[in-house]
Amino acid sequence: MRTTVELKPEHRSRLLAIAAKRGEKGFSNVLNEAVESYLGAEAERERKIQRALQLQGVLTRKDAAALYKKVAALRASWR
C-alpha cells in the first residue's frame, strides 16, 4: 500500500544508503523491515508487561518485605 510518511532528511539519506548497499533503488523494503521490527518489539514489550502484572500478589507480605530490604541494601551500596 502506498502512503505518505514524513521523514527527517538525515533518516531518508540513511535509509537510501542502506537500500543502495543492498542493490535496491528505493527504501521501501528497508522501511518495511524497520516497521516489522518495531511492531515485534512493541508486542514483546506488551507481553512482558502483562506477564509482570500477573505476578502481582505472588509474594507473601513477609517475602516481599525481605526482598525490599535486600534491594534497599543493594541500592545503598551503589555509587
ChimeraX attribute file (.defattr): number of C-alpha atoms within 10 A of each C-alpha:
attribute: neighborCount
match mode: 1-to-1
recipient: residues
	/A:1	2
	/A:2	5
	/A:3	4
	/A:4	5
	/A:5	5
	/A:6	6
	/A:7	9
	/A:8	7
	/A:9	9
	/A:10	9
	/A:11	10
	/A:12	14
	/A:13	13
	/A:14	12
	/A:15	17
	/A:16	19
	/A:17	16
	/A:18	15
	/A:19	18
	/A:20	13
	/A:21	9
	/A:22	11
	/A:23	9
	/A:24	14
	/A:25	12
	/A:26	14
	/A:27	19
	/A:28	14
	/A:29	13
	/A:30	16
	/A:31	15
	/A:32	11
	/A:33	12
	/A:34	12
	/A:35	12
	/A:36	12
	/A:37	12
	/A:38	12
	/A:39	12
	/A:40	12
	/A:41	12
	/A:42	12
	/A:43	12
	/A:44	12
	/A:45	12
	/A:46	12
	/A:47	12
	/A:48	12
	/A:49	11
	/A:50	11
	/A:51	11
	/A:52	10
	/A:53	10
	/A:54	10
	/A:55	9
	/A:56	8
	/A:57	9
	/A:58	9
	/A:59	11
	/A:60	9
	/A:61	10
	/A:62	9
	/A:63	11
	/A:64	13
	/A:65	12
	/A:66	12
	/A:67	13
	/A:68	12
	/A:69	12
	/A:70	12
	/A:71	12
	/A:72	11
	/A:73	11
	/A:74	10
	/A:75	10
	/A:76	9
	/A:77	8
	/A:78	6
	/A:79	4
